[in-house]
Amino acid sequence: MSPTPTSHAADYEPGQLLRELEQRQDDALAQLDELDAKLTEVLKGLGVTLEDECDVDVV
């Protein structure tokens, strides 16, 4: 059987795996920010406004 990707975790230098995961998280958050900005622009073009706070009570 071929080794799983986690079996290579021991090959990383101390902290390297954490740095890689943090970089992936930063990249994902940046992509989400970009998508949010694009969505806001599209909605603004359609005349739709979003409120930051929701006044609807969830039951």
RASUL-V838017 format. One record per backbone hydrogen bond with DSSP energy under -0.5 kcal/mol. NH is the residue of the N-H (numbers start at 1). CO is the residue of the C=O. Records with the same first field share a line. If there is no record, write none. Layout:
NH = CO ; CO
This chain:
7 = 4
8 = 5
9 = 6
10 = 7
11 = 8
12 = 9
16 = 13
17 = 13
19 = 15
20 = 16
21 = 17
22 = 18
23 = 19
24 = 20
25 = 21
26 = 22
27 = 23
28 = 24
29 = 25
30 = 26
31 = 27
32 = 28
33 = 29
34 = 30
35 = 31
36 = 32
37 = 33
38 = 34
39 = 35
40 = 36
41 = 37
42 = 38
43 = 39
44 = 40
45 = 41
46 = 42
47 = 44
48 = 43
55 = 53
59 = 57
